[in-house]
Amino acid sequence: MFADYTSSELTAIFAMQGFAGLILFSVFVLMALGLAIIFGQMGVINMAHGEFMILGAYITYLTSQLFSNYLPGLFDGYFFVAMLLAFIVTAALGALVEWAMIRHLYKRPLDTLLATWGLSLILQQLYRTVFGAREVGVSLPDWLMGSYAITDIIEVPINGIFVMALTIMITIGVYLLMQKSRLGKQTRAVVQNRAMAGAVGINTEKVDRYTFALGCGIAGIAGSAFTMVGSTGPTAGQLYIVDTFLVVVFGGASSLLGTVASAFTISQAQSTMEFFLSGSMAKVLTLLTVVGILMLRPQGLFSLKVRR
Amino acid sequence: MHNLKKTGLSNSLRRNLLKGMMALPAAMLVSQLSFAAAPSTAEVNTTGLAVTDDTVKVGILHSVTGTMAISETGSVQAEMLAIEQINAMGGVLGRQIEYIQEDGASDWPTFAEKSKKLLVKDKTAAVFGCWTSASRKAVLPVFEQYNGMLYYPTFYEGLEQSPNVIYTGQEATQQIIAGIDWVTDTKDAKSFFLLGSDYIWPRTSNKIARKHIEKLGLKVVGEEYYPLGHTSFNSVINKIKLKKPDVIYAIVVGGSNVAFYKQLKAAGIDMNKEKPLVLTISVTEDEILGIGGENIQGAYAAMKYFQSLTNQNNEEFVAAFKKRWGDDIVIGDVTQAAYLGPWLWKAAVEKAGSFDIDKVRAASPNLELTTAPEGYVKVHENHHLWSKTRIGHAQADGQYNIVYETADLIEPNPFPKGYQ
């Protein structure tokens, strides 16, 4: 399968595919980070994660409409406003959902699966009612749509670099928040031992609500970023949810580092195989590999040792 | 009497009548006949269909919920519009059409169940519906068992012919071969990269495309398929860059289209240059709404109908459609094909002088429609339509400029040699 290409072409192929893999990696991390926080830290399986992402995408669409109608001069910068709004709105909705629904189900983790699945259906129908069944077109400022030529063959898309930079920033931000901030320390304490955390004066309900809102907010930012590459329709969230769960489970649910590592492994494998095999075959092989490894390591690639 | 056999939109009929009334008493006779007392029900319905002296029931069967609702909404709107227009001009054999709408819910067993309900319980005289081949394959045995009549609007892969279905969209060879001939003749294309979503329609279409390309002595330099809903096309775009094809022949469907064209543009492939040019048969004006005109500007599409088609039939159709469903609506190829269904059925019923399925079927071959938005169409013996194929050039505003159309109607050939 290498014989069709010259050696200089092969170098270029691996460089380009490596880069395509990095973009895919960033997309995976953005998708999975919010889910990993909620699932890993709180044990809640959020089936509506994809719909939170699409909410972020719809907010980006609304912001782009707003700017092109009322502030056309500032259109180049609208994307940053859109991401901020996407975070705020999805986080607020997340907090509301946690208050109205999730907090009643903490003692029954499997029921969260059913409840959030119902929520995802409700949200999909809501989007269909509000925005229509058809996909909406999110227009982007021109500077995001170009590409940067490194050599004759190797060209990197600017929105790919943008997604990567965003992913790095958010990952570092979440890491610092979890490791250094007061909220992060409280969250980890609640995860380790809820009763004891409550006993030392941590408001565990508040911590739960903030954590859930944070996870949803990150999903919103991810959705906003995906308007650059993906479709924005009522059911588009479902397209992402399988990959997202794959990344989180493969990485080891409770470990953020595991999520990042598994996103890297899956994306690079997928990207390299896609080039030399067909797209569908690459997907099959990726899934088979993941299933195989999970059979050997059911807890995922990385997992915290938690005292039960 | 010729006017009697002719089917027409309300506008064109009114025009004809007006012309006639000013000129000849013969035309007065026509107008009297059109609105004269309808023939008795016993005469036009010997098989117990839901036909009364005043009304006739038909079915509309599409997905209005689930993933296919995005696509099928336009078809439902077109069929409703056609039925309303037919009713406004006096109905069919003097009977007003009542439609019963059922939701296939993007689920093929549901389609089968609802079609059975429409045929057995509602006793509808015709059903307009389905979009995906999977839904059509699911309802086919039901229509054949209970002897119903289905008008199916989507362009599709062919390899099928049923006495109980009239296919108002194009079958694969009609759509594909003319497009490939056009790029090889006018754009000097020598090499092709075939790309599509991974299911029956893109694979069959590409098989026909590849065979035709190789018959012309040209080269296919790559062929790739991605799962439905796939959103990362960077790898295949890299491969396209290395292979440097003259034509990227893309049959990606649904939401994947959005990802594909945005990434193609971001990767520096300029579709406004002639090489590589993008030729697609799967992006209608509906899909461009989601992709964004600026992201697909410069690509070419081969299909039988575009909203921008300039002829009087189409201008009236577009105006009526927007008046009924809103100004910001777009009309794609399948929407137009769906609009033809009720008109073709009306023409067949009037030619047969009966609602009976067997008589309607017998009347269908060689039936002509001069008032279709796409122009003149004619039903072939094999229940597909003779049609032209046109090439549209995508514009930033989301419409296609028509740059070419075949001189003659193309004969439908659902079973091309070597594919049975």
Contacts between the chains, C-beta under 8 A, distances in Angstrom:
chain1	res1	chain2	res2	distance
A	5	B	242	7.5
A	9	B	242	6.2
A	12	B	242	7.4
A	13	B	238	7.1
A	13	B	242	6.9
A	16	B	238	4.4
A	16	B	241	7.9
A	17	B	235	6.3
A	17	B	238	6.4
A	19	B	234	7.9
A	20	B	232	7.6
A	20	B	234	3.6
A	20	B	235	5.4
A	20	B	238	6.2
A	23	B	232	7.4
A	23	B	234	6.0
A	24	B	232	5.3
A	24	B	234	7.2
A	27	B	232	6.9
A	128	B	69	7.3
A	133	B	69	4.4
A	133	B	70	4.9
A	133	B	73	5.5
A	134	B	70	5.2
A	134	B	73	7.1
A	134	B	286	6.7
A	134	B	289	5.7
A	134	B	290	6.7
A	135	B	70	6.5
A	135	B	255	6.4
A	135	B	258	6.4
A	135	B	287	7.9
A	135	B	289	6.6
A	135	B	290	2.9
A	136	B	289	7.3
A	136	B	290	6.7
A	137	B	258	8.0
A	137	B	288	7.8
A	137	B	289	5.7
A	137	B	290	5.6
A	137	B	291	6.4
A	137	B	292	3.9
A	137	B	293	7.7
A	138	B	292	7.1
A	139	B	292	5.6
A	139	B	294	6.6
A	145	B	262	7.8
A	145	B	265	5.8
A	145	B	266	5.6
A	145	B	295	7.7
A	146	B	266	7.3
A	146	B	268	7.5
A	147	B	266	5.9
A	147	B	267	5.7
A	147	B	268	3.8
A	149	B	268	6.9
A	153	B	241	6.1
A	153	B	242	6.6
A	155	B	241	7.4
A	155	B	267	6.2
A	155	B	268	4.7
A	157	B	234	7.7
A	157	B	263	7.0
A	157	B	266	3.7
A	157	B	267	5.3
A	157	B	268	7.5
A	158	B	266	6.9
A	159	B	266	5.2
A	160	B	234	7.4
A	160	B	266	7.2
A	226	B	231	7.8
A	228	B	262	6.6
A	228	B	266	7.6
A	229	B	231	6.1
A	229	B	232	7.2
A	229	B	259	5.3
A	229	B	262	5.8
A	229	B	263	6.0
A	229	B	266	8.0
A	230	B	231	4.5
A	230	B	255	7.2
A	230	B	258	6.4
A	230	B	259	5.1
A	231	B	231	7.4
A	231	B	254	7.8
A	231	B	255	3.5
A	231	B	256	7.6
A	231	B	257	7.5
A	231	B	258	3.7
A	231	B	259	6.5
A	231	B	290	5.6
A	232	B	258	7.6
A	232	B	290	7.2
A	233	B	70	6.1
A	233	B	255	6.1
A	233	B	290	6.7
A	234	B	70	8.0
A	235	B	66	7.8
A	235	B	67	5.2
A	236	B	255	5.6
A	238	B	229	7.9
A	239	B	229	4.2
A	239	B	231	6.4
A	239	B	255	6.6
A	240	B	231	7.9
A	271	B	234	7.5
A	271	B	235	5.8
A	274	B	235	3.8
A	274	B	236	7.3
A	275	B	235	5.2
A	275	B	238	6.9
A	275	B	239	6.3
A	278	B	224	5.8
A	278	B	225	5.8
A	279	B	198	7.4
A	279	B	224	5.8
A	279	B	225	6.1
A	279	B	226	3.8
A	279	B	227	7.0
A	279	B	230	6.6
A	279	B	235	7.3
A	279	B	236	6.7
A	280	B	198	4.7
A	280	B	225	5.4
A	280	B	226	6.5
A	280	B	227	5.6
A	283	B	227	5.7
A	283	B	230	8.0
